[in-house]
Amino acid sequence: MKNDLFMLSLSMKAGKLITGEQSVEAAVKKGSVYLLIIPADASDNTKNKFVNKGKYYNIPVLIMSDKKTLSHAVGRENRTSFAITDKGLADRIYKIFSPSL
């Protein structure tokens, strides 16, 4: 899984990844998000909020890994929501992680 997390790091370096609940929510409402990623150890409230937003805005949602691992992969601390803003990267990341869920 660590090699697969490279895609998240690459997304961050390319400026195609948004982290943090408020920033992710704003990007979802603006229509610029193609994939939502939520750590499995996020609170039930956070998971439900973003799963519902994903359904409403027709955005795929991956619930995977944990906050520490995902946050470390993107060079941030204690993040509970991640949004990919590039269609190609979102499709690739979804294909990498969705079979393992």
Secondary structure, 3 states (H helix, E strand, C coil): CCCCCHHHHHHHHCCCEEECHHHHHHHHHHCCCCEEEEECCCCHHHHHHHHHHHHHHCCCEEEECCHHHHHHHHCCCCCCCEEECCHHHHHHHHHHHHHHC
